[in-house]
Amino acid sequence: MADWETVREIALSFPEAEEDTAGSRPTFRVRGKLFAWMARERDGGGLAVRVEDAWLIQAPKRLAAEFLAGS
C-alpha cells in the first residue's frame, strides 16, 4: 500500500484537484466534489477509494474527457 504522501502526490496531479480537510483527515476534491479521503482509524485507516477512478467519476465530464485524451 502507498504511503499517504504518495497518495497526496497522485491526487493532486489530476486537473483541478484540491486538498482540503474533514475534521483532521485530509480530503481531495475536484470542483468541490470529494474523490479521495483518509479513512478514520476506526474504519481501518488508509485510503478510502482508488484515486484515479474516483477522480474520473467526480470530475466534470468535459474535464475527465480532456484528461483521458491527454493520457
Buried (B, 14 or more C-beta within 10 A) or exposed (E): EEEEEEBBEBBEEBBEBEEEEEEEBBBBBBEEEBBBBBEEEEEEEEBBBEBBEBBBEBBEEEBBEEBEEEE
